[in-house]
Structures are given as structure tokens and as C-alpha cells.
């Protein structure tokens, strides 16, 4: 369990994940994902032209492009949901990017080594 996720429980991981994004630490976040991860996101479609990103390096590259244009990023953890064995979680959070706030969630599935092998991001409408 060499990944960041492998060294903490799901609640600790969710809090760490929000802080890492707020600090724009794309590399640390990407390192929690398996080499062969499959990530689905409407934002990926906007940035890369495709809603599905496959592979850790491709995910890292997408995120670097996505955050490059943002002046400020702040995520706030709202809730963590998890299945009985803790291998599937949903991080529900409020995203504030350049003053544009919206509710979002990320579904993540861990393998036995606690690397994320599948994930999907969903974004809500803008909040007042």
C-alpha cells in the first residue's frame, strides 16, 4: 500500500483529497490512481474532447490542463459515502473555482492495493 490512499482510512483520504485539490497538487492526487485507471467526467470532455480518460499519466495531463487556467481552487468536503467493504466511495463536495461555486461528487473504486482503478466526476449547477 504505497499510495497516499493506502495509508489512511476513507474519511482521512476524503479530507486529504479536498486539501490536495485546494492546493492544486495534481501530482499527489494522480499518484492515488492506478496506471490503468478509467476516469469519466464532463469536464474532461470540455478539456480533452473526450469524456473518458484512460491511464494515470493521461489523467495527470488532463488535470494539469484543467487547473492551468484557474486563478483559485477551493474544495470543501460536504460528505463521504462508502460501501460496506470501503472499496467504493463517493466524495461529495462544494467546488469553488474562480468564485464559481457548485456542488460536485466523485465516485471512486479502489483495488486491493488501495489504488483507484475507476472514477467518475459529476458536477451540479452553479450555486448562489
TAHU-V45686 format. One line per field, one symbol per residue. phi: phi as a letter, one per 30 degrees, with the letter a starting at -180 (. if undefined). Layout:
# TAHU-V45686
phi=???
This chain:
# TAHU-V45686
phi=.ddeddcbddddddddedddddchdeddddddcdececccaddedddcjbdcccjddddededddddedddbbbcbdcabcbddcidbbbccbccbchiccadbbbcbbccddicdcaabcbbdddcd
